[in-house]
Each structure stands twice: as structure tokens, then as C-alpha cells.
Amino acid sequence: MQSQLTVLHADDDPGMLALSRAAFREVEAVTLLTAESASEAIDIVSSPSTPVDCVVSDSLVLPNGVSLVEAVREENEEMPIFLFTAKDWGEVEQVATAAGVTEYVQKAGPGDLSTVLQRVRGIVETDGDDVDSALKMGSSAVGAALTEHETAASTATLGLAEDWELIGQWLGDEELGLVIVEAVESYAGLSAIKDPLFESIDTDSLESLIRPLVENTERPGIEVRFPYGELQLAVTSSGDILARPLDEAT
């Protein structure tokens, strides 16, 4: 009897993947894998060591010009594929039809992740009721988690202008400094990491400040800003890591 579903979420937006990880950690019946590029995603799908039950994909394209959803379909004729993109249906209809996409869900807000989970529950076949029941409960958990995170994030970012961009999220299970560096590298490239992070911020002290808030259901509006290379970064009490060009900082 299958007791766990493995879902691969592929998106080139680190912020979306961070939100996805934050939401799906509420669902014990789902193991979530993430990929920030089409190449990384297809490597995961084609690897026998990481069996994937279904794929949630943005409109990503491989270096050879083939869309990710079409490449996934070539790898597996039966795997459910959910095209989760901000693009209108007219923009993706040809590719989605060619790939035999199972479902199309348009990104309109954070709550659409909950819609994706409901689609997964409705499409993926299981050998028993245990996963289905867990996913039913998980749909509510994800919705609650997204609502809680959105409320916490809005409280924690009241002082942040619209030019800030979410580049990652710290969930408390890794060193905060490492997560910040990885988020910056993914957002701005390796060239953006010119100096050691400790020259800009004491990450141990920052983690000591933020960790109790990230792991607690009550997250007061705290934000810590600091310059790092050519960026100004902000870490909030909801675990969000945000960035903007340093020359736009005020």
C-alpha cells in the first residue's frame, strides 16, 4: 500500500518554491521535491533513485528548446502533470495539449497552491484510502498554512516597500546563514557573493532572534535589514528572505 506521494514542483521563482515548501511541509502524506530549472527537474524525473508520482511545473523550457512538460511526458506517459503558471491558457495551450497536461492551474495568488493540492488528490491514483484521507486533511492544512504565512508575512513586512522581492524562506531546519547565501546565489548569481556573509551580519545572533518566531505560531512583525554586496537584504520573523538592489535602498 502506498503511504507517501512524491511531488516535484519546478519553478524558476525561488520565492514560489519557498512558499511551496512552507505549505507542503504541513502535509505528511506528500514528499515535496523542488527544482529551479527545467534541466534540474528533468534530471530528477529521469533518475531511478528519486521516483516521482506527479509534477507541478511552471512554463519552463530546456536548453534545447523543448518545454519541460513535453520532456516529462516523453519520460513517462502516465505521470500526472500540472501546469501551474501565471500565463493565460492561450499562451500555453499548444504546449499543454502536446504534452497531454493533466491539469492547468493559473497562478493568481498564494492560495492557488491549495488548489494544486486538491487537483493532486483528485488525479493521483492510490492503492488505499490512507493517502487520500491525508491529502484531504492536507488541503485544509495547506490552506491554513498559506493564510497564516500570508498574515505573518504581511505583518512582518509592513515597513518594506514594493521594490523588495521575496528570494527565499528559512524554515528553521538549516543554518540561516547558509539559506541566505543560497537564496542570494539563486537570485543574483554566484558573482553576487563577493564577500563572506559574516562581514555583513552576525548570522548566529540573527538566527537566535528569528528562530523562536519562525517555530512559533505567533510571529510578531520583526524585520532585520542589512547590506550584502550590491544588495540590501531583509529577513523577517515569518522566515522570509527578501532583496532589492542596494542603490534603491532608502
N, C-alpha and C positions, 0 to 999 in steps of 0.2 A: 504494500500500500504506500502510495506516495505521500510523504509527510511535509514536503517542502517544495516550493516553486522557486526557480531561479529566473529572475527578470533582468535583462540587460537594458539599461537606459543610456542611449547615445545622444549626446548634445554637445555642441561646441561652446555653450554658455556655462562656465563654471558655476555661476550663481544658480542656474536652474538645477544643475546636478547636486549642488549643496542643499538646495531646498528639497529635492527628491530624496536625498539620503536622510534628511531630517524627518521627512514624512514617513518614509518606508521603514525606518527603524522602529516605528510603532507596530509593525505587522510582523509577528514572529513567524508566520507561515510563508513569508517571502524572503529569499536571499537576493539582495539587490547588488548587481554589478554595474559599474558606470564606465563610460568611455567618452573622451573629449574629442575624438576624431573618428572618421569613417574607417580609417586603417586600423586603429586600435580596436574598434568594435568588431570588424570582420575577423581579426586575429582571435578574438575571444570566441566568436561564434564557431569558427573552424577548428578550435582546439578541442581535442577529445578529453582533456583534463578539466574543462570547465563547461559541462553540459548546460545549455541554456534552454528554458522552456518557452520563452517568448521574448520578443524585442520591442522596446519602445524607442522610436527614433525620430529625431528632428530631420529636416531636409538636408542630409549630409551627402557629400559626393566623394568618392575615392579619387586618388591622384590620376587614375586612368580615365576619369570622366563618368564612370558608372555610378549610379546612385547607390547608396548603402542599402536601401530596401530591396533593390533588384539583386544586389550581391548576396544579401541574406537569403533571398528566395532561391537563388541558384545553389546555395549551400544546403538548404533544407526546404523541401517542397511543402511540408505540412506545418512548419512553425508559425504560430500566430505573430503577425507584425502589426504594431500600432504606430501609425504615422502621427506624431504629436508635434505640430509645427504651427508657427504663427501665420504661415502663408494661407491664403484663401484656397478653397478647393480647386478653382480654375487654374491656379498656378501649379498644382501638383497632380492634377487628375491623370495626366498621361503616364507619369512615372508610377503613381499609385496603382493604376489599372494594370500596367505592365508587370508590376511586382506582385499583383494579387494581394494587396494590403488588406488585412482583416478589418481594421477599423481606422477611420480618420478622426482625430480629435484636434480641434483648433485651439491653440493657446490664446486664452483671453485674460487669464488671471491665475494666481496660485491655486485656487480651488479646482482647477481643471485636472490637477494630479489625482484628485479624488475620483473624478470621472474616469480617468485612465484605469485606476484600480478596479472600479466597478466593471469596466469592459473586460479586464483580465479575468475577473471572477466569472463573467458570463461566457467567455470564449474558451479558456483553457480547460481541457478535459482532465478530470482526476479519477482515481480508482476508488475513491471513497468520499464520505461527507466531511471528514475532518478538516481538509484544506479549505473546502467550500465554506464551512462554518467559520473558520478562522479568517477567511477573506471577507466574509460578511461583517464580522466584528471589526476587521481591519479597515474596512471602508469608513466606518464611523470614527475609528481611531485616527486615521489619516486626516479626515475632515477636521476633527477636533485639534489635532496637532498643527495643521495648517492655520486654523483660526487662532490658536494660542500663539503660534510663532508670528503671525501677521500682527497680532495685537502687541506682543512683546517687542517686535522689531519696530513698529511704528512709535511705541513709547520710547524706545532706546535711540531712535534716530530723529527725534523731534528737532534737534539742533542741526541736522545735516541738510544741506541744500540739495536741489535736484541733480546737480552735476556729479554727485557721488554714485559710483557703480558697485553693486554687490559682486565681489570676485570669489568669495568662498565662505565657508562656515566651519567653525570649530565646534565639534560635538562633545569634546571633553575626553575622547578616548585616545588622543595622540598628544604629543608635546605641542603647545600652542605655537611656539617659535617655528617649528617645522611646518605646521599647517600654513602659517603666514607666508613663509618663503615659497612654498609650493603654489600658493594662490597667486603670489606676485609673478612667479615664473610662468604660470599658465596664462595669466592676464597680459603681461607685458613682455614676456620672453626672458630667456636666461641673461641677456645683456642688461636687463634692468637690475639684476642683483650684482651690483658692483662692490658693495661693502658688506661686511658682516652685520647681521641684524642687531647684534648686541651693542653696536656702536650707536644705534638709534633708539633702542628701547631695552629696558631690563625685562625680558620675556618671562622670567621666573616670577617677578613681582606682579607683572600683568596677569599671568595665569592664576596666581594666588588671589588676585582681586576678582577675576571673572569666573573662575571655576565654580564657586558656590552658587553663583547666579545662573549659570548655564544648566547646572544639575538640579536646580530648584524650580518648582512650578511658578514661583513668584520672581519676576525679573524686572527690577526697577530700572528706570531709564538712565543707564550709565554708558558713556562712550569715552574712549581714550583715543586721542589723535596724536600722530607723530609723523615726521618726515622720514622717508626711506628712499634713498636715491633720488630719482626725479618724480617720485610720487608722494602724496600725502595719504597716509593710511588711517583708518578708523576701525577700532574693534569695539563692539557693543556688548551689553550684558545679555543679549539674546544669542551671542556667539557669531554674529555676522561680521565678516571682514569686508570692508569697503575701501575703495581707492578713487583718487582723482589726480590729475596732473598737478604737480606742485605749484606751477605758475598760476593755477586757478584758485589756489588756497587763499583764504582771506582771514 
